[in-house]
Amino acid sequence: YATEADNIVTNGPFKMTKWEHDNEIVLERNEDFYNADSIKLAKITMRMITDSNTVMNEYVAGNLDLAGFSGDQVTQLKDQGVEVLNYSDGSCFYLEFNTSLPGLNNAKVRQALAIGANAQGFVDNVLKNSSTAALSYTPESIKGGEFSTAVGNLIDRPTNGDYSAAKALLEEGLAEEGLTLDTFKVTMIGDDGDTVTTMCAFIQEQLRVNLGVTMEINQMPYKSRLEAMKNKNFSIVFAGWGPDYNDPMTFLDLWVSTGGNNHTSWANKEFDALIQAAYAETDADARTDILIQAEKLLIEEMPIAPMYHRKRDYAVSTRLKGALRTAFQDLNLVNAYVE
């Protein structure tokens, strides 16, 4: 199911008629849609391009009507008079640790790595857009920011470039596991593509400079990365999650010990109990308090290190009208049309 175009069942305004893996997806208007007559686009071709320079060239050449761009490319487009839009897609990106491995099984080590990766520098120097360095886990777009405001700032990131406290915490945690900086070896996996190369290289350098950690990088195709995570064949992975619905639970219950998306090997009975309590709680305020406790425990234990809450920059050709992008729709083309 859902591995090929003809194995996907949908009832929306468009149906998938072609899926050429790693190349393109073709959507066509679904004539059985209840309001098919209102759908103006007859066909949509969605191209999969991993090289950001190719995306830029194809957009400028008029071969793409909508595309996302890196921070540097946004500057170039604006210099050319192109209107660049952005939206919060509700995602949190983080370093996911395999807590079954020596060193990474220690919360102090994980906390130090979370600080040493320099999330604010990552946003400023790599993303170069409106994304925000994560000071907690659940993004601001959830519940209109009410939950993240109630949670508060849980990650104390240095603003003066002084990582000595984080390095001391790292060395303390490593010593507890019988390790030193020389014997602590980690590899971070990530998707292929030049954008991810830049992201991984920044984190690698920050951990080296700020903490003295030597980390190798292993990039691979998206499917291979997912398989490596599933098999827990990694020490650190640069991953992320976007919301399925507008509630903190769409992020928090990922990390229960039996969760299918929990690749960290982290299992915490107290966290599991909090999530189960939140499932059962019918009073909204009491439920929120339980979820706040869960998030605070998650950050205290740090099986994941939140890096940033993503905002996406994109541009739309002058001929495409009515395309809508939001955190809970990503890309909505129901009312889109071409002039």
C-alpha positions as CSV (number, residue, x, y, z in Angstrom):
1,Y,0.0,0.0,0.0
2,A,1.1,3.5,-0.9
3,T,4.4,2.5,-2.5
4,E,3.3,3.1,-6.1
5,A,0.8,5.5,-7.7
6,D,-1.7,2.7,-8.4
7,N,-1.6,1.5,-4.8
8,I,-2.8,4.8,-3.2
9,V,-6.4,5.3,-2.4
10,T,-7.6,9.0,-2.1
11,N,-10.8,10.9,-2.2
12,G,-9.4,14.5,-2.6
13,P,-9.5,16.9,-5.5
14,F,-6.5,15.3,-7.2
15,K,-5.4,11.8,-7.9
16,M,-1.9,10.5,-8.4
17,T,-1.5,9.2,-11.9
18,K,2.3,8.8,-11.9
19,W,5.1,8.4,-9.4
20,E,8.5,8.1,-10.8
21,H,10.5,7.6,-7.7
22,D,13.1,10.2,-6.9
23,N,12.1,12.1,-10.0
24,E,8.5,13.3,-10.2
25,I,4.9,12.9,-9.1
26,V,2.0,13.7,-11.4
27,L,-1.4,14.7,-10.0
28,E,-4.5,15.0,-12.1
29,R,-7.9,16.4,-11.3
30,N,-10.2,13.8,-9.7
31,E,-13.4,13.8,-11.7
32,D,-15.1,11.9,-8.9
33,F,-14.4,14.6,-6.3
34,Y,-17.6,16.0,-5.0
35,N,-16.8,19.5,-6.2
36,A,-14.7,18.6,-9.2
37,D,-16.2,21.4,-11.4
38,S,-14.5,24.0,-9.1
39,I,-11.0,22.5,-9.5
40,K,-9.3,24.6,-12.2
41,L,-5.9,22.8,-12.4
42,A,-6.2,19.7,-14.7
43,K,-2.6,18.5,-14.0
44,I,0.2,19.1,-11.6
45,T,3.8,17.9,-12.0
46,M,5.8,17.8,-8.8
47,R,9.5,17.4,-9.4
48,M,11.9,16.0,-6.9
49,I,15.2,17.9,-7.1
50,T,17.9,17.5,-4.5
51,D,20.3,20.1,-5.8
52,S,19.4,23.6,-4.8
53,N,21.2,25.2,-7.7
54,T,19.2,23.1,-10.1
55,V,16.0,24.3,-8.4
56,M,17.1,27.9,-8.7
57,N,18.0,27.5,-12.4
58,E,14.8,25.8,-13.3
59,Y,12.7,28.4,-11.5
60,V,14.5,31.3,-13.1
61,A,14.1,29.6,-16.5
62,G,10.4,29.4,-16.0
63,N,10.3,25.6,-15.7
64,L,8.9,25.6,-12.1
65,D,5.9,27.6,-11.0
66,L,6.5,27.2,-7.3
67,A,9.7,26.3,-5.5
68,G,11.5,26.6,-2.1
69,F,14.8,28.3,-1.7
70,S,17.8,28.6,0.6
71,G,18.7,31.8,2.5
72,D,21.4,32.7,0.0
73,Q,19.1,32.1,-2.9
74,V,16.4,34.3,-1.3
75,T,18.8,37.2,-1.3
76,Q,19.6,36.6,-5.0
77,L,15.9,36.4,-5.9
78,K,15.1,39.6,-4.0
79,D,18.0,41.4,-5.8
80,Q,16.3,40.3,-9.1
81,G,13.0,41.8,-8.0
82,V,11.3,38.4,-7.3
83,E,8.8,38.4,-4.4
84,V,9.7,35.8,-1.9
85,L,7.1,34.5,0.5
86,N,7.4,32.5,3.7
87,Y,5.3,30.4,6.0
88,S,5.7,28.4,9.2
89,D,5.3,24.8,8.3
90,G,5.0,23.8,12.0
91,S,8.0,21.6,11.9
92,C,10.7,21.0,14.5
93,F,14.1,19.8,13.4
94,Y,16.4,18.1,15.9
95,L,19.3,15.8,16.4
96,E,18.1,12.4,17.4
97,F,20.5,10.4,19.6
98,N,20.8,6.6,19.7
99,T,20.8,6.4,23.5
100,S,21.8,2.7,23.5
101,L,25.3,3.6,22.5
102,P,28.2,4.3,24.9
103,G,28.3,8.0,25.7
104,L,25.0,8.8,24.1
105,N,23.3,6.7,26.8
106,N,24.2,9.5,29.3
107,A,21.8,12.5,29.5
108,K,24.7,14.9,30.4
109,V,26.4,14.0,27.1
110,R,23.2,14.5,25.1
111,Q,22.5,17.9,26.8
112,A,26.0,19.1,26.1
113,L,25.8,18.1,22.4
114,A,22.4,19.9,22.2
115,I,24.0,23.1,23.4
116,G,27.3,22.7,21.5
117,A,25.6,22.3,18.1
118,N,24.9,26.1,18.2
119,A,21.3,26.2,17.0
120,Q,21.2,30.0,16.7
121,G,24.3,30.0,14.6
122,F,22.8,27.3,12.5
123,V,19.8,29.5,11.8
124,D,21.9,32.6,11.2
125,N,24.6,31.1,9.0
126,V,23.0,28.1,7.3
127,L,19.3,28.6,7.0
128,K,19.5,32.4,6.8
129,N,15.7,32.8,6.9
130,S,12.9,33.4,9.4
131,S,13.2,30.0,11.2
132,T,13.8,30.3,14.9
133,A,16.4,28.5,17.1
134,A,14.4,26.1,19.3
135,L,14.2,26.9,23.0
136,S,11.7,24.1,23.5
137,Y,10.4,21.3,21.4
138,T,6.8,21.9,20.4
139,P,6.8,24.7,17.8
140,E,5.0,28.0,18.2
141,S,2.6,27.3,15.4
142,I,0.8,24.7,17.6
143,K,-2.3,26.1,19.3
144,G,-1.4,29.6,18.1
145,G,1.7,29.6,20.3
146,E,-0.2,29.1,23.6
147,F,1.5,25.9,24.5
148,S,5.1,26.9,23.7
149,T,4.5,30.1,25.7
150,A,3.2,28.1,28.7
151,V,6.2,25.7,28.4
152,G,8.7,28.6,28.3
153,N,12.4,28.5,27.4
154,L,13.8,25.1,28.3
155,I,17.1,25.1,26.5
156,D,19.7,27.5,27.9
157,R,21.8,28.4,24.9
158,P,24.8,30.6,25.5
159,T,24.6,34.0,23.8
160,N,28.2,35.0,24.3
161,G,29.9,32.1,22.5
162,D,31.2,30.6,25.8
163,Y,30.7,26.8,25.7
164,S,32.9,26.0,28.6
165,A,30.0,24.9,30.8
166,A,28.7,22.6,28.1
167,K,32.1,21.1,27.5
168,A,32.6,20.5,31.2
169,L,29.2,18.8,31.3
170,L,30.2,16.6,28.3
171,E,33.4,15.5,29.9
172,E,31.6,14.8,33.2
173,G,29.0,12.6,31.4
174,L,31.7,10.8,29.3
175,A,33.7,10.1,32.5
176,E,30.7,8.5,34.0
177,E,30.6,6.1,31.1
178,G,34.4,5.4,31.2
179,L,35.0,7.6,28.1
180,T,37.0,10.6,27.1
181,L,36.8,13.0,24.2
182,D,39.5,10.9,22.4
183,T,37.5,7.6,22.8
184,F,34.0,9.1,22.1
185,K,33.3,8.5,18.4
186,V,30.0,9.4,16.7
187,T,28.7,9.5,13.2
188,M,25.7,11.6,12.1
189,I,23.6,10.4,9.2
190,G,21.4,12.7,7.0
191,D,19.7,12.9,3.7
192,D,21.7,13.5,0.5
193,G,21.7,16.8,-1.4
194,D,24.0,19.8,-1.1
195,T,21.7,21.7,1.3
196,V,22.0,18.9,3.9
197,T,25.7,18.7,3.2
198,T,26.0,22.3,4.4
199,M,23.8,21.7,7.4
200,C,25.8,18.6,8.5
201,A,29.1,20.3,8.0
202,F,28.1,23.3,10.2
203,I,27.0,21.0,13.1
204,Q,30.2,18.9,12.7
205,E,32.4,22.0,12.9
206,Q,30.5,23.5,15.9
207,L,30.8,20.3,17.9
208,R,34.5,20.2,17.1
209,V,35.2,23.9,18.0
210,N,32.8,24.2,20.9
211,L,33.2,20.8,22.6
212,G,36.2,19.1,21.0
213,V,34.0,16.3,19.6
214,T,35.1,14.5,16.5
215,M,32.0,13.6,14.4
216,E,31.9,11.9,11.0
217,I,29.1,12.5,8.5
218,N,27.3,9.9,6.4
219,Q,24.8,11.2,3.9
220,M,22.4,8.9,2.1
221,P,19.2,8.9,0.1
222,Y,16.0,9.6,2.1
223,K,14.7,6.1,2.0
224,S,18.1,4.7,3.2
225,R,18.2,7.2,6.0
226,L,14.7,6.1,7.1
227,E,15.8,2.4,7.0
228,A,18.9,3.2,9.0
229,M,16.8,4.9,11.6
230,K,14.4,2.0,11.7
231,N,17.2,-0.4,12.3
232,K,18.9,2.0,14.7
233,N,22.0,1.9,12.6
234,F,23.2,5.3,13.6
235,S,24.6,7.3,16.5
236,I,23.1,10.7,15.6
237,V,20.6,11.6,12.9
238,F,19.5,15.0,11.7
239,A,15.7,14.5,11.5
240,G,12.5,16.5,11.9
241,W,8.8,16.2,12.4
242,G,5.8,18.2,11.2
243,P,2.3,18.2,12.8
244,D,-0.4,15.9,11.8
245,Y,-3.0,17.9,13.8
246,N,-3.0,21.1,15.8
247,D,-2.2,19.8,19.3
248,P,1.1,19.3,21.2
249,M,0.4,15.5,21.3
250,T,1.3,15.2,17.7
251,F,4.9,15.9,18.7
252,L,5.1,14.6,22.2
253,D,3.7,11.0,21.9
254,L,6.4,10.3,19.3
255,W,8.8,9.5,22.2
256,V,6.8,7.0,24.2
257,S,8.9,3.8,24.6
258,T,6.7,1.8,22.2
259,G,6.4,4.6,19.6
260,G,7.0,3.5,16.0
261,N,8.8,6.8,15.3
262,N,11.0,6.6,18.4
263,H,14.3,5.4,17.1
264,T,16.4,6.7,20.0
265,S,16.0,3.5,22.2
266,W,15.1,6.0,25.0
267,A,12.4,4.5,27.3
268,N,11.2,6.5,30.3
269,K,8.4,5.1,32.4
270,E,7.5,8.5,33.8
271,F,7.2,10.0,30.3
272,D,5.1,7.1,29.2
273,A,2.8,7.6,32.2
274,L,2.4,11.3,31.5
275,I,1.4,10.6,27.9
276,Q,-1.1,8.0,28.9
277,A,-2.5,10.3,31.5
278,A,-2.9,13.1,28.9
279,Y,-4.8,10.6,26.6
280,A,-7.3,10.0,29.4
281,E,-7.6,13.5,30.8
282,T,-10.9,15.3,29.7
283,D,-10.2,18.6,31.4
284,A,-8.4,20.8,28.9
285,D,-6.3,22.8,31.4
286,A,-5.3,19.7,33.4
287,R,-4.3,18.0,30.1
288,T,-2.2,20.9,29.1
289,D,-0.4,20.8,32.5
290,I,0.4,17.1,31.9
291,L,1.8,17.7,28.5
292,I,3.9,20.6,29.8
293,Q,5.4,18.2,32.3
294,A,6.1,15.7,29.5
295,E,7.9,18.3,27.4
296,K,10.0,19.4,30.3
297,L,11.0,15.8,31.1
298,L,11.8,15.2,27.4
299,I,14.2,18.2,27.3
300,E,15.7,17.3,30.6
301,E,16.5,13.8,29.3
302,M,17.3,15.1,25.8
303,P,17.0,11.9,23.7
304,I,16.5,14.5,20.9
305,A,18.1,17.9,20.7
306,P,15.7,20.5,19.2
307,M,17.6,22.7,16.7
308,Y,15.1,24.9,15.0
309,H,11.4,25.5,14.2
310,R,11.2,25.9,10.5
311,K,9.9,28.6,8.3
312,R,10.0,28.0,4.6
313,D,10.9,30.6,1.9
314,Y,9.4,30.1,-1.5
315,A,8.5,31.9,-4.7
316,V,5.5,31.5,-7.0
317,S,5.5,32.4,-10.7
318,T,3.4,35.3,-11.8
319,R,1.1,32.9,-13.8
320,L,0.2,30.7,-10.8
321,K,-2.6,32.1,-8.6
322,G,-4.4,30.8,-5.5
323,A,-1.7,28.5,-4.1
324,L,-1.9,28.4,-0.3
325,R,0.7,27.3,2.2
326,T,0.1,26.8,5.9
327,A,1.5,24.7,8.8
328,F,-1.4,22.2,8.5
329,Q,-1.8,22.0,4.8
330,D,1.7,22.5,3.5
331,L,0.6,23.1,-0.1
332,N,-3.1,23.6,-0.9
333,L,-3.9,23.8,-4.6
334,V,-7.6,23.4,-4.4
335,N,-8.3,27.0,-5.5
336,A,-5.2,27.4,-7.6
337,Y,-5.3,28.3,-11.3
338,V,-3.0,29.5,-14.1
339,E,-3.5,32.7,-15.9
